């Protein structure tokens, strides 16, 4: 699947993948959303994970806009520690209700979509606008935390849902 090359395409891709993901989730009864899908993660865990990554991306942007150097991916973790970071996200939301996680996921998606809507093409697609993006553009980070992330979750959940 080709990566979006402008803001309009990025917004369309986020919306398309989000809609497909929501449609998949609608077919899964709430009573099954806390069951393990794969690797110890439930549908609820997948939602919390995606929401938390969306929040991190928005934080990076806000910090960079203030002239700060964001801790990417996280102040306590480096890129080579993603399994530990992801485990900490799962632990953080382990006792949070499914309903609250679903609300958090929706609010985060809406906020990220709104942020992208307000960003300029330069902020999204020019390299070097934000020092933390190094040799890529910020749109790649946003796509990874939204559309691509929805696709990866859907793949696992779709396979698991066939066993219900």
C-alpha positions in Angstrom: 0.0 0.0 0.0 1.6 3.3 -1.1 2.2 5.8 1.7 0.2 9.1 1.5 2.2 11.9 0.0 0.2 14.9 1.0 -2.2 16.0 3.8 -5.4 15.2 1.9 -4.2 11.6 1.2 -3.0 11.2 4.8 -6.3 12.3 6.3 -8.2 10.0 3.8 -6.0 7.1 4.7 -6.5 7.6 8.5 -10.2 7.9 8.1 -10.4 4.9 5.7 -8.4 2.6 8.0 -10.2 3.8 11.1 -13.6 3.1 9.5 -12.5 -0.4 8.5 -11.2 -1.0 12.0 -14.4 0.3 13.7 -16.5 -2.0 11.4 -14.4 -5.0 12.4 -14.9 -4.0 16.1 -18.6 -3.7 15.7 -18.8 -7.4 14.9 -17.1 -8.3 18.2 -19.4 -8.5 21.2 -18.2 -6.5 24.2 -18.1 -9.8 26.3 -15.2 -11.0 24.0 -13.2 -7.8 24.0 -11.2 -8.7 27.1 -10.3 -12.1 25.8 -6.8 -12.8 24.5 -6.4 -12.1 20.8 -2.7 -12.9 20.6 0.5 -12.4 22.6 -1.4 -11.8 25.8 -3.3 -8.8 24.3 -7.0 -8.4 24.1 -9.1 -6.1 21.9 -9.1 -3.7 24.8 -5.3 -3.8 25.0 -5.1 -3.2 21.2 -7.3 -0.1 21.6 -5.3 1.2 24.6 -2.0 0.7 22.8 -3.2 2.6 19.7 -4.6 5.4 21.8 -1.4 5.7 23.8 0.8 5.9 20.7 -1.5 8.6 19.3 -1.1 10.6 22.4 2.7 10.1 22.2 2.8 11.4 18.7 0.7 14.5 19.6 3.0 15.1 22.6 6.1 15.0 20.3 4.5 17.6 18.1 3.4 19.9 20.9 6.8 19.7 22.5 8.7 20.3 19.2 6.4 23.3 18.5 7.4 24.8 21.8 11.0 24.5 20.8 11.7 21.5 23.1 13.3 18.3 22.1 10.7 15.5 22.6 11.7 12.3 24.3 11.0 9.9 21.4 9.5 7.4 21.7 9.2 8.0 25.5 11.2 9.5 28.3 11.7 6.1 29.9 12.3 4.0 26.7 14.5 4.1 23.6 13.5 2.8 20.2 15.2 -0.5 20.9 13.0 -1.0 24.0 9.7 -1.0 22.2 8.6 -4.4 23.7 9.2 -2.9 27.2 7.4 0.3 26.3 4.4 -1.6 24.9 4.3 -3.8 27.9 4.2 -0.7 30.1 1.2 0.6 28.1 -0.6 -2.7 28.6 0.1 -2.7 32.3 -1.0 1.0 32.6 -4.5 0.2 31.2 -4.8 -3.3 32.6 -7.3 -2.3 35.3 -9.1 0.4 33.2 -12.5 -0.6 32.1 -13.2 -1.5 28.4 -15.7 1.4 28.2 -13.1 3.9 29.3 -10.5 2.5 27.0 -12.9 2.7 24.1 -13.7 6.3 24.9 -10.0 7.1 25.2 -9.3 5.5 21.8 -12.1 7.5 20.1 -11.1 10.8 21.7 -7.4 10.2 20.8 -8.2 9.4 17.2 -10.4 12.5 17.0 -7.7 14.7 18.5 -5.0 13.3 16.2 -7.2 13.7 13.1 -8.0 17.3 14.2 -4.3 18.0 14.7 -3.4 16.7 11.2 -6.2 18.8 9.8 -4.6 21.9 11.2 -1.0 21.1 10.3 0.6 22.6 7.2 2.0 20.5 4.3 5.4 21.6 5.3 5.0 20.4 8.9 3.8 17.1 7.7 6.0 16.4 4.7 9.2 18.4 4.8 12.1 16.7 6.4 14.0 18.5 9.0 11.1 20.6 10.3 11.3 18.7 13.5 14.7 17.6 14.6 13.4 14.4 16.3 12.2 13.0 12.9 15.8 12.9 11.6 15.7 11.7 8.0 12.0 11.2 7.7 9.0 13.5 7.8 6.4 13.8 10.6 3.6 12.4 8.4 5.4 9.0 8.6 5.1 9.1 12.4 1.5 10.0 12.2 0.7 7.3 9.7 2.5 4.7 11.8 0.5 5.7 14.9 -2.8 5.8 13.1 -3.7 4.2 9.7 -0.8 1.6 9.8 -1.5 0.9 13.4 -5.2 0.3 12.8 -4.3 -2.1 9.9 -1.9 -4.1 12.1 -4.5 -4.4 14.9 -7.2 -5.4 12.5 -5.1 -8.1 11.0 -4.6 -9.8 14.4 -8.2 -9.2 15.6 -9.7 -10.4 12.3 -7.8 -13.7 12.5 -8.7 -14.2 16.1 -12.4 -13.2 15.6 -12.8 -16.1 13.2 -12.4 -18.5 16.1 -15.3 -17.0 18.1 
